[in-house]
Amino acid sequence: ENDLLNKCLKLDYEEIIPCLKEITTVWEKMLSTPRRSKIKFDMEKMHSAVGQGVPCHHRGEIWKFLAKQFHLKRPFPSKQQPKDVPYKELLKQLTSQQHAILIDHGQTFPTHLYISAQLGAGQLSLYNILKPHLDLSFVVGILLLHMSEEEAFKMLKFLMFDMGLRKQYLPDMIILQIQMYQLSCHDLYDHLEEHKIGPSLYAEPWFLTVFASQFPLGFVARFFDMIFLQGSEVIFKVALSLLGSHKPLIMPHENLETIVDFIKNTLPNLGLVQMEKTIKQVFKIDIDKQKPTAAYANRTLTSLSNCRWQMVGYIQSFEATVEKLLINESKLKQAMLALELERSALLQMVEKLQR
């Protein structure tokens, strides 16, 4: 009974459009197929099923099913896979980020009771999984709403290493920067550039929290349906679709503040029907057609090159400063040693005078 109540609490979010009964039946047939973990299902059939909808109460099982299908079609694991340590062993390990994780809890889905309940089951599970993954609270939060803690950890590994999500969070964030530049070559580029609006002003949280920090949970769940099917390129597709389909509403805004406010605040709340329209459009986007032109690519390359040389300059300046500090430290140590010797000599002199 507690498990049932817990599941109801977890799935307490508004679907964009409820999954039709006939589509639910299609999914139930696939999920109930004997020895399904050994069978490669038709990719077009799965693509069609995801496109038409995913039943909320089966969503976690369907994500695990799609992950298994990925592994069946690609039997060789990613070369970047971490060492396979049992989850229960990882739970015993401590992290230097504990305080930051606890603070971050309250900012992850603050309107959802399962995640927001202070020191409740949702926050405890978030903490356990996030110990080595501080920046992934929204990703982990979505997974926890649809499966157990250990299953969520396994699916996080799958998304990060098999589906390419890890590239978003590498220290240099080079993939994130490339996506930002690619996003700029959209039709809206000239209008946004005229008002000095780069993608970092509005799209960075889209990419880093996979839309979960600003968009309704129902939309984010549908986005995860696609990412389990197509991988991390879906993030770029959704961003393109959101901007492209709302271009007529963005273009009339004529200053930086109103444009950014519309994209960051109005766009995520345009309504469930519009959200589903965006999702359906994503399935039609050919990512290769969105590649930048040669002129834009050259301009981007020049910009990245300039940034690189700026960073080289900063590093050289920093190294010179460190070298000066080390020299000063050495001089201070010598001065301290001289003072200690002088102090020792003075103490000996005082002793002689006292005799």
N, C-alpha and C positions, 0 to 999 in steps of 0.2 A: 504493500500500500504506500509506504514511504517513497519507494522508487517511482511509482506512478505519479505521486504528487510532485516529486522532484522533477520528473520529465515535463509535467504540465507547466511548472514554474519556469523551466528552462525555455520552453517553446512559446512563452507568452510574449510574442511579438506579432505585428500585423504583416501578413503576407502581401506582396504586391498584388497578385491575382491568385486566388486559390487554384490548386492543381485540379484539372478536370478528372472525373471519375475514370474515364477510359485510359487516360495517361497514367493514373495511379495503378490501374490494372496491368499496364505494360511493365511498369517498374516491379510490381509484386511478382509477376511471372519470372522476370530476370533474377530477382533476389531469391526466389524459391527454387530455382533450377538446381537439380541434384549435381553435386560435385562442381558447383559453379566456380570454385577457386582454381580449377584446372582448365576451364573452358575459355577460349578467346571469343568474345562476343563481337558481332559485326559493328565496326566503328560508326558507320553511317546510322545504324539503328540507335546507338547510344547518343550520337550527336543530335539526332532528331528528337529523342526523348527528353534530353536536357533542354533543348530549345523550346519544347512545348510546356515544360514545367517539371518541378520536383516536389513530391508531397512532403510537407513539413515534418510529419511524424516518421518518415522513412529517410529523411535527409542525411543523417549521420551514417546509416548503413549504406546509402547510395554513394556517399563520398568514399567510404572504405572500399566499396565495390569498384569504383572508378580507379582508385589507387592500385588495387589488385590487377585490374585489366592493364594498366600502364606497365606494371612489372612483368606480366605475362608476355606482353608485346616487346618488351625490352629487358630480356633476362639478365643482362649484365649491369650491375649496380654502378652508380656514378662514382668516378674516381675520387671525388671529394667527400665521399661518405665518411662520417666520423666513426671512431671505434664503437662497436655495438656493445654498450654497457647496459645491463638490465636496469629498467627504470627504478626499481626498488633500491638498487645500489646508489643511483644518482641522488635519490631523495635524502640519503644520509650525508651528502656532501654539503658544506657550507659555502657561502658566497660573500664577497666583499660588497655586493650590491644590495644586501638585504634591506637596508633603510630606504634606499631609492625605490625598490619594488613596492614596499609597503605604502609609501607616499603615492606612487603611481596608481595603486588599486582604485582609489576613489575617483580617478579621472577616466576609468575604463567603463563605458556604458553606464553612466550614473543613473539612468532612468530604468534600467532593467534590474528587477529585484534579486534575481539569482546572483548576479555579479556584484551589485552595489551593496548588498547586506553586509554591514561591517563585521569582519572576522567570521563570515558565514562560509558555507561549503564552497561557494563560487570563488570567493577571495582566497581561501586556503589552496584550492586547486590552481588558481592563477599564480600564487606565490611559488608553489612547488615546481611548476613547469618553467616559470620565468627566471629561476635562479641563475641559469646560464644565458638567458635570452632577454635582457632588460627591455629592449626596444620593441618587443613583439606583443605587448599586452592586448591590443585589439585583435590581432590574428588569433592568439590563444583563446581570447574571450569568445569569439565566434565558434571555434572548435568545441569548447567546453559546453556550449549551449546544445550541442547535438550528439555528444558522446561522453564516455567516462574520461577521467583524468589521464589514465595511462594510454588510452586510445588517442586522446587529443595530442599527447606528446609524440606518439608514433606518426600521426598525420602531420604534425608540425615538421618533423624530420623529412617526411615525404615532400611537403611543399617547398621546404628550404633547399633540399639537395637534389631531388628528382625533378621538380617542376620549376626550378630556377629562381625561387623567391629570395634565396640567400644573397644573390647579386645586389639586391636593393640595399642591403645592410652592411656590406663590406666597408672597412674604415675609410677608404678613399672615395666611396660612393660614386665611382666613375660611371657605373651603369645608370644610376639615378640622374647624373648630369647629362648623359647622352639622351636619355628619355626626355629630359626637360628641353634640350635643344631640338629634338625631333618634334616635340609637341608644338614648338614655336613656328614650324613651317606649315601649320594648318592655315586654312583660308582666313582665319581671324588675325593672323600674325600682324599684318600691316596696321590694322586698327589698334591692336594691343600695343604694338611697338610705338605707335604715334603718341600714346599716353604713358610711355615708359613702364609698361607692365610686362614683366617677364614671368615665365611659368612658376618660378620659385615663390612668387607672391600668393599663388592660389593652389598650385598642383602638388607641392611637396608633401603636404599631409595626405593627399590622395594616394600617392605612391608609397609612402612610408607606413601608413595604417591601412592600406588597401581599401580606402574609402570609408572605413568603419568609424572614423572619428567624426564625420560630418553628415553621413547619409543614413536614412532609416535602416533598421536592422533587416527588414524584409528585402530591401534592395541589396544590402551587403550579402545576405544569404544566397540570393540569386547570382551575385557576382562570384561567390565561392563555388557554386555549382559549375560555373564555366571554367574557373581556374583549375579545378580538379580534372577537367576534361582537356583543356587546351594549354595550360601552363601560364607562366608569368606574363606572356605577351598580351594576355587579356586586360591587364592593368592599362596598358597603352591604348588598346582598342576602346575601352570604356571611357577613358579621358577624351579621346577623339570624338566618340559618339556624343558625349555630353555637350561638348563645345559646339560640334557641328549642328546638332539638332536644335540647339538653342541660340544659334547665331542671330536670327531675326530679333530675339529679345535682348541680346547683348549689344548689338550695333548701335541702337539709339542712345545708349549711355555715352556721354561725352567728356567724362573726367575720371581720373584714376580711382577716386574714392568710391564712386557709384558703380563702376565696372567691377572692381574687386569685391565690393559688398554683394553685388548680384551673384557673382560666381561662387563666393564662399558661403553666403547665407541664404539667398533666394533659390539658387539652383538645386540644392539638396532637398528642398521642400516644395517642389512643383506638383506633387501629387503622384499617387500610385500608378495610375494609367500611363502617365508620361514616363515613369520609371520603367515599366514593362516594355514600353515602346523603345526605350533606349537599349534594354537588354536584347530585344529581338533584332535591333539594328546591329548590335555587336556581332551577332552570328553571321552577318552578311559582309562584314569588313574584311577586305584582303589586306593584310598588314604590309605586303610588299608594295602595294600601290601608294602607301603612305610614306615611303622613303623620301628623304629630301632630294631636291635637285642638286646638280653638280655645283652650281654657283652657291647654293645655300650650304652644301657640305663643305666647300672650300672656306666659306666665311666662318662656319662653325669650327673647322680645323684651325684656322688662324686664331680665333678667339681662345680655343683650348690651349693652343701653343703659347699665346701671350700669358694666359693664366699659369701655365707651367713655368715659364721663365720668371714670372713674378714670384712664384713659390720658391724657385731656385734661389732668387735674390733674398727672400725672407730667410731661407734656411742658412745661406752663407752669412747673412747678418747675425742670425741667432748663434751660429757656430763661433763667429768672431767674438760675440758678447760672452759666450760661455768660456772661451779661451782667456779673455781678459779677467773674468771672475775667478778662474782657476789660478791665474798668475797672482791676482790680488789675495786669494786665499793662501797661497804659498808664502807671500810676503807677510801676511798677518800672522801665520804660524811661526815664522822666523822672529817677528817682533815679539810675539808672546813668549817664545823660548828665551829671548834676550831679557825680557822683563822678569821672567821666572828666575834666571840666573842672578840678575841684579837684586831681586828680592831676597834670594838665598844669601847673597853676600852681605846685604844690609842686616839680615837677621843674625848672622854670625858676628858682625861688628857690634850689634846691640848687646849680644851675649857677653862679648869681651869687655865692653864698657860697664856692664852691670857687675862684673867680677871686681 
